[in-house]
């Protein structure tokens, strides 16, 4: 049975995207420090409503991705409120954090709410692209995760059309930075942001290069596939887009991008 979840988010502060490895629905409120132009502090409230289901039809589970700390993001305390019991864990491959809720049949039938509150401090992220790519060996990266980001995914094959496109648009390039730039230029000049009809939003690289449209998920599936087919590690990232200069309000949806 398919159930519609209705998430809602409130934020305090803003800039860059908060890496939540997560799904949509939001709102924001802010308090940024003017003394630290390269740092921004935020407070989030993330609410999920699980609607009443008259016939749950078996065990019901709800997974909610959780924010993560890294070299560019510090996290404060995380508060999770719900009448439904939950546990926290991480996925085995990427180590993304999540909370899993296990409602009883009665709770699922009645519907329930979850509220997450946390603070985050974002630090400006600057990367020297030529240096970053120059230090990555396309044949045998030392980092196991970089090796993973050279492999295909179910909807991002690295052979056939994707490999041919990558080769066509990087012919003559002698550095990985040149290849990355030409792949980027091909994608942004060929794809258009268009969420009409069906097929978009799945991250299907073959569909994207055929339809030549879609949302950010589709743009980046094609870009990542061409990058990997050219021997450049690339990964899919997702988070909240936080407008600069806006201190509070709704965040309408997620945004995704490619990184290495």
Long-range contacts (C-beta under 8 A, 24 or more apart in sequence): 1-53, 1-55, 1-56, 1-57, 3-50, 3-51, 3-53, 4-51, 5-48, 5-49, 5-50, 5-51, 5-62, 6-48, 6-49, 6-51, 7-46, 7-47, 7-48, 7-49, 8-46, 8-47, 8-48, 8-49, 8-250, 9-44, 9-45, 9-46, 9-47, 9-240, 9-250, 9-251, 10-44, 10-45, 10-46, 10-47, 10-248, 11-42, 11-43, 11-44, 11-45, 11-240, 11-242, 11-248, 11-249, 11-251, 12-41, 12-42, 12-43, 12-44, 12-119, 12-247, 12-248, 13-40, 13-41, 13-42, 13-43, 13-242, 13-247, 14-40, 14-42, 14-242, 14-243, 14-244, 14-245, 14-246, 14-247, 15-40, 15-122, 15-242, 15-244, 16-40, 16-72, 16-122, 16-124, 16-125, 16-242, 17-239, 17-240, 17-241, 17-242, 17-255, 17-257, 18-42, 18-44, 18-67, 18-73, 18-120, 18-122, 18-239, 18-240, 18-242, 19-67, 19-68, 19-70, 19-73, 19-237, 19-238, 19-239, 20-65, 20-66, 20-67, 20-68, 20-238, 20-239, 20-240, 20-254, 21-65, 21-66, 21-68, 21-94, 21-96, 21-97, 21-237, 21-238, 21-239, 22-64, 22-65, 22-66, 22-238, 22-239, 22-254, 23-65, 23-254, 24-252, 24-253, 24-254, 25-251, 25-253, 26-240, 26-250, 26-251, 26-252, 26-253, 27-248, 27-249, 27-250, 27-251, 28-240, 28-242, 28-246, 28-247, 28-248, 28-249, 28-250, 28-251, 29-247, 29-248, 29-249, 30-246, 30-247, 30-248, 31-247, 32-247, 38-123, 38-124, 39-121, 39-122, 39-123, 39-124, 40-121, 40-122, 40-242, 41-119, 41-120, 41-121, 41-122, 42-119, 42-120, 42-121, 42-122, 42-242, 43-117, 43-118, 43-119, 43-120, 44-116, 44-117, 44-118, 44-119, 44-120, 44-240, 45-115, 45-116, 45-117, 46-115, 46-116, 46-117, 46-118, 47-113, 47-114, 47-115, 47-116, 48-113, 48-114, 48-115, 48-116, 49-111, 49-113, 50-103, 50-108, 50-111, 50-112, 50-113, 50-114, 51-111, 52-109, 52-110, 52-111, 53-108, 53-109, 53-111, 54-109, 55-109, 56-105, 56-108, 56-109, 59-102, 60-102, 60-103, 60-105, 60-108, 61-100, 61-101, 61-102, 62-100, 62-101, 62-103, 62-114, 63-98, 63-99, 63-100, 63-101, 64-98, 64-99, 64-100, 64-101, 64-114, 64-116, 65-96, 65-97, 65-98, 66-97, 66-98, 66-99, 66-116, 67-97, 67-118, 67-120, 68-96, 68-97, 71-123, 72-122, 72-123, 72-124, 72-125, 73-120, 73-121, 73-122, 73-123, 74-120, 74-121, 74-123, 75-118, 75-119, 75-120, 75-121, 76-118, 76-119, 76-120, 76-121, 77-118, 77-119, 78-116, 78-117, 78-118, 79-115, 79-116, 79-117, 79-118, 80-114, 80-115, 80-116, 81-114, 81-115, 81-116, 81-117, 82-112, 82-113, 82-114, 82-115, 83-107, 83-112, 83-113, 84-112, 84-114, 86-114, 93-148, 129-177, 129-180, 130-175, 130-177, 132-260, 133-175, 133-176, 133-177, 133-180, 133-232, 133-260, 134-175, 134-176, 134-177, 136-176, 136-232, 136-233, 136-260, 138-176, 138-230, 138-231, 138-232, 139-231, 141-233, 146-233, 146-260, 147-233, 149-228, 149-233, 149-234, 149-235, 149-260, 150-228, 150-231, 150-232, 150-233, 151-228, 152-225, 152-228, 155-202, 155-203, 155-204, 155-205, 155-206, 155-221, 156-203, 156-205, 156-221, 156-224, 156-225, 156-228, 157-205, 157-206, 157-225, 158-225, 158-228, 158-229, 159-229, 160-206, 161-206, 161-209, 161-210, 162-205, 162-206, 162-209, 162-222, 162-225, 162-226, 162-229, 163-229, 165-209, 165-226, 165-229, 166-225, 166-226, 166-227, 166-229, 166-230, 167-229, 167-230, 169-226, 170-230, 176-230, 176-231, 176-232, 179-227, 179-230, 179-232, 180-227, 180-230, 180-232, 183-223, 183-226, 183-227, 183-230, 184-223, 186-226, 187-219, 187-222, 187-223, 187-226, 188-219, 191-218, 191-219, 191-222, 193-219, 203-236, 216-255, 216-256, 216-257, 217-256, 220-256, 220-257, 220-258, 223-258, 224-258, 227-258, 232-260, 233-260, 234-258, 234-259, 234-260, 235-259, 235-260
